[in-house]
Amino acid sequence: MIAALPMYDRPELRDHTDALWACICDALGGMGITAPPVLTRDRDPWDIWQSPDLVLAQTCGLPFRARLQGKVQLVATPDYGLPGCAAGYYRSVIIARDARLPDRPRVAINDPLSQSGWAALHDWARGRDLPLGPVSLTQSHAASVRAVAEDLADIAAIDAQTWRQLIRFAGADPALEIARTPPTPGLPLITGMGQDPARIRSALAIALADVPAPSRRALDLNGFVHIRTETYLSPPIPPNP
């Protein structure tokens, strides 16, 4: 079996992520669900998400609705207690060196299938009748921040939880923030088609009480919420940048 929590798994937080997984693994085992003792960190996320042996993994909302729907099952959504967001929701932070954006600003995005890095930015710009200019694919939110800071791009959208971590651990400049997008459902936890998501959801609730307080604080983890699958599927899929 396989499990992964890759989306916010910074090196500074890995011991805390492992502590979280140890509690989840124990809770799953107590319910008779076989789970791996350690998280997988050395495989492509798409291989993990689509594995028939998947017990639990975190993905992004756009991959879930664009490619994974019908191949995986939604379990729950972590709540990171982000300001201005309902439990289990998040938003993107729009960053730029100057709030007076040029016509057709240069864009840095982490991935074309990123809800926070592309879909949210596309919707934000469209709502302001702002045509976007050339797009650079950076492969990560951290690289998008660097691209804006180093004048390789004019604008980028950063997952609010990742932005919080980049300020905390990587010295990102909070002054780059010029706007925030409306909240959307956060990064969901999924399981394979052969699993029982309701039982796994129950195990998460049990595990949460056992996670050491320092790890919960470090991970900004308030809990897990159940957001309907239909809520994730309702936003339109943005065009390929």
N, C-alpha and C positions, 0 to 999 in steps of 0.2 A: 504494500500500500504506500501511498505517497501523500505528503502534505507540504504546504509552503505558505509563507506569509511575506511575500517579497516587496510589497508596495511601499512600506515605510521602514524597511529593514536596514537602517543605517548601521555602520560598524559600531558607533558609539552606543547603540541600543540593542545590539545582538544578544547580550546576556539577558536583558529584560524580555526580549522576544522569545528567547529560549525558555525563560521562566514561565511565560504565558503559555507556551505550547506544552510544557510539562504538565501544567494544570489541566489543560484541555485534553491532553492524551490520557491522563488518569481518569478524567470524567467520562471520556468515551469508552475506555476499558471497563469502567464500572457499569456501563450500560450494555456491555457485550459487543461493542463496536471495535473492530480491529483497527489500530492506528499505529503509524510508525513512531518510534521513540524520539527521532530527531527530524527536524525540518530539512527538506531538500533545498539546496542553494546553488547547485552546480548544473542546473538544466534550464533550457530556454523556457520562459513562462508559458508560451503557447503549448509546448509539449506537456507541461504540468497541468495546465487548465483542461486539456483535452484527453488526458490519460484516463483509460477505463479504470485504473486503480486509484483514482483521486478520492481521498477522504475529505480534505478541506484545503481550500486555497483562497487567497484574496485576489480579486481581479479589479478591473476598472469598469465603470458603467457603460462606456461606449463599446468596448470589446464584447461585453455581455450581451448588449442588444444587437450588435452588428454581426457577430460571428458565433457566439457561444450559445445563444438561445436555442433550445431544443437538444443541445448536446450536454448541458450541465443543468443542475438544479440550484436555485437560490436558497441559501440557508438563513443568513442574517446579515446585518450591517453593523460594524463597530461604530460606536458614538465617541467622538473625540472632543466633544464639548466646545466646538468652534463658535466664536462669538457671532451672534446674529443668525445662527442656523438651528433649526429644530434637531432633536435627537436623531442621529444617524445621517444627517445631511451635512454637506460641505459646499464650498464655493471656490471660485478661482480669484486670485489676486492679480490684477492687471498691473504690470510694472513697465516703467519707462523712465528715461533720464529727465524728460521734460513732458509735463502734462499737455503742452501745446504740440500735439502730434503733427507731423508733416502730412501732406496729401499722400495717400498710398504708402503708409509706413512699412518699413522692412520688419518682417515677423520672424521670430524664433519660436519653434515648437518642438517639444520633446518627441512627439510621435503623432502621425496622422490619425491613429485610433485612440487618442487620449481625450477623454471627456473634459478634463480640466485644462489641458494644454492647447487643444484645438477646437473642440465643439463649443466650449464656453466662450472662447475668444471670438469665434466666428459669429455666434449669436450676439455677443456684446457689440461687435463692430457693425453688424447689420442693423441693430437697433439704433445706431447713431449715424446711419448712412455713411459709414466710413469705409471706403474701399481699401482693402488690404493690398500691400505691395508684395515684393518677392519674399518667398518663404525659405528659411533655412531649417533643416532638420538637425536637431542637436543631440538627440538620443537620451536626454535626461533634463529634468527641470533645473538641476544645478547648472548644467551647461547653458540652458536658456538664460538663466540669470547672468551668467558670465558674459554671454553674447550681448545683452543689453548694457551691462556695466562697462563693457569694453568698446561700445559703439559699433558692434558688428550687426546689431539689430536695433530697431526703434522701440519695439513693443513685444511683450510676451505675456502669457497667462500661466500662472503657477498655482497648483493645488494648494489650498490654504493650509492644510496640515503640513505639507512639504515645506511651504514658505515659513511656517513657524519653526520647523526643524532647521532650515537653512540659516535663519537668523540666530538660532540658539547654538548651532554647532559649526557653522561654516562662515560666520561673519557677514552674511548677506545684509545689505543696507536697507533698513526699513523705509528710508526716504524714497526708494524707487517706486513704492506703491502709489498708484494714482487712482485706482478704482477697485471695486469688488463686484463680481457678477452675482446675479440672484442665486440662492441656494438650490442645489439639486441633490438627489439621493447619493449618499457616499459610496465608497468603494466596497462592493459586496463580497461576502464570503460565499463560496460555491462548493458543491460536491458533485460527484459523478452520478450518472443516471441510475446506477444500481444501489445507491444509498437512500436512507430515509432522512430527509432534511429536518423533519420535525423532531426526531430523536437527537440528531446532532445539535439542533437549536436548544434542546433541553440540557444537553451536556455543556453547552457554552454557559448557560445560566448557572449551572452547578460549579463550573470551573472558575467563573468570575469571583466567587466568594473566596476562593483559595489563592488567587494571585497575590503575591506579596505587595503591600501598599507601595513600596518604593518603585516596583516595576509598573504598577498601574499609573503612578504619577509620571514616571519617565516616558511611558507610552501615550500619555494623555487619554487613557482609556477609561471612559465613564461607564461603559456597558455595551450591550448588544441589543439591537432593535430589529423587529420584523417589518420590513417594507415590502409591499406587494410587488410581485414580479411585473404586473401591468404598469406600475409607476415607473419602473426602469425602462420599459419598452415604449413609453408614450412620446418622448422627444424625438423629433426627426433626426435622421443620420445626416451629418453635415457633408458637403461635397469634399472630395479629396483635394487637399491644398495643392 
